[in-house]
Amino acid sequence: MKTHFIPVADPSRQYFDYAEAFQAAAAHVLEGGRYILGREVNVFEAAFARYIGVRYGVAVNSGTDALIVALKALGIGAGDEVITVSHTAVATVAAIELVGAVPVLVDIQPDTRCLNPDLLSAALSERTKALLPVHLYGQPADMAVIMAFAKDHHLWVIEDCAQAHGASVAGRKVGSFGDLACFSFYPTKNLGAFGDGGAVLTDQPKLAEQLRLVREYGWHERYISEIPGMNTRLDELQAAFLNLKLGLLTEENQKRREIAYHYLSRLEGSQFGTPVMAEGTEHAMHLFVIETDHRDKLQEYLSQNGVGTAIHYPVPIHLQPAYLGRLRGSDSLPVTERLAKRILSLPMYPQLSIEDVDRVCDLLLQFARSD
Ligand SMILES: *Cc1c(COP(=O)(O)O)cnc(C)c1O
């Protein structure tokens, strides 16, 4: 019997489950005649900020733009240094350079795979303006230590929450710890639009005002630029979809965690490294990333047996052609470099059935035995 293919992510499944509601939302916007920064965006900004636990949300065109707008709103630019990680989506580092600032890289913790706060002191300089931790794969970074360090050294903290919608530490959602928090609504993210989208959240009214100015040409009043700005608006259609999807997020994250626990129970005691569910933290399980010495062979084996996987990310940023040899900190990232060769993202999405998880696990254990 031919078995079906199991993809690594499957964003259209959610559409088919709620097709009528999405189509009605689209028709409502299309017939309403307002397509940019209207009611749907306002409703979404307020609802998403409330969900995370802060007062202000400013929706933008992508997660990358969210990072750029956040950095600009803090006045970070030429010559300023921002400390972040190399084991992340390229957007994190690209955004820092796009505002003219200088990324400084530190290594990650082998268990959380997030920024190692013990390495911050060595990376600090007189030009350091901000810390930019990434809650990678949905795992919260060590925010208690990172926030304490930032306070001691008078640094801004921007959280990259693009993979961590709904993750929490001691009941408090990530995105509510730093001065600013950046989210992406790329279709495969835990909260994803049917296109591009992003948001910056903050609890500080002055920063919220700056974010709004930067988002649209520095306009407080239309056609009068108070500061030099840009255009990175979220459109009404995507905001309408996001308003519907936000209502599904808590349940979907719960489903992701159930899938994760099933993977963990099946893979316990095997040769595969699995994600930690750190004490007191709730993982958003954006990606379920295992570690193995035989990554490429395993990926090939799963592919031949109808299971899609991905590598997030195959080459650390400091080793990619655009950045090679020119980012400070590049020579001291052994944990990052080792991890990049060992990681494999398994299928993970809320609609993934337990039977499919079992099929993936059977293949993994079979591979381990034949190894
Ligand atoms: C997806 C992602 C981004 C960028 O978001 P886009 O919406 O694709 O621009 C930034 N940081 C991380 C960690 C991401 O995963």
The ligand as an SDF file (V2000), in Angstrom:
LIG
                    3D

 15 15  0  0  0  0  0  0  0  0999 V2000
   10.8790   34.2180   10.0550 C   0  0  0  0  0  0  0  0  0  0  0  0
   11.9000   34.8940   10.8940 C   0  0  0  0  0  0  0  0  0  0  0  0
   12.2370   36.2480   10.7450 C   0  0  0  0  0  0  0  0  0  0  0  0
   11.8070   37.0710    9.5660 C   0  0  0  0  0  0  0  0  0  0  0  0
   10.4640   37.1410    9.3490 O   0  0  0  0  0  0  0  0  0  0  0  0
    9.8880   37.4360    7.8690 P   0  0  0  0  0  0  0  0  0  0  0  0
    8.4480   37.6860    8.1130 O   0  0  0  0  0  0  0  0  0  0  0  0
   10.1530   36.2310    7.0500 O   0  0  0  0  0  0  0  0  0  0  0  0
   10.5910   38.6540    7.3640 O   0  0  0  0  0  0  0  0  0  0  0  0
   13.0890   36.8230   11.6700 C   0  0  0  0  0  0  0  0  0  0  0  0
   13.6300   36.1090   12.6680 N   0  0  0  0  0  0  0  0  0  0  0  0
   13.3700   34.8010   12.8230 C   0  0  0  0  0  0  0  0  0  0  0  0
   13.9830   34.0640   13.9680 C   0  0  0  0  0  0  0  0  0  0  0  0
   12.5100   34.1380   11.9360 C   0  0  0  0  0  0  0  0  0  0  0  0
   12.2650   32.8330   12.0920 O   0  0  0  0  0  0  0  0  0  0  0  0
  1  2  1  0
  2  3  1  0
  2 14  2  0
  3  4  1  0
  3 10  2  0
  4  5  1  0
  5  6  1  0
  6  7  2  0
  6  8  1  0
  6  9  1  0
 10 11  1  0
 11 12  2  0
 12 13  1  0
 12 14  1  0
 14 15  1  0
M  END
$$$$
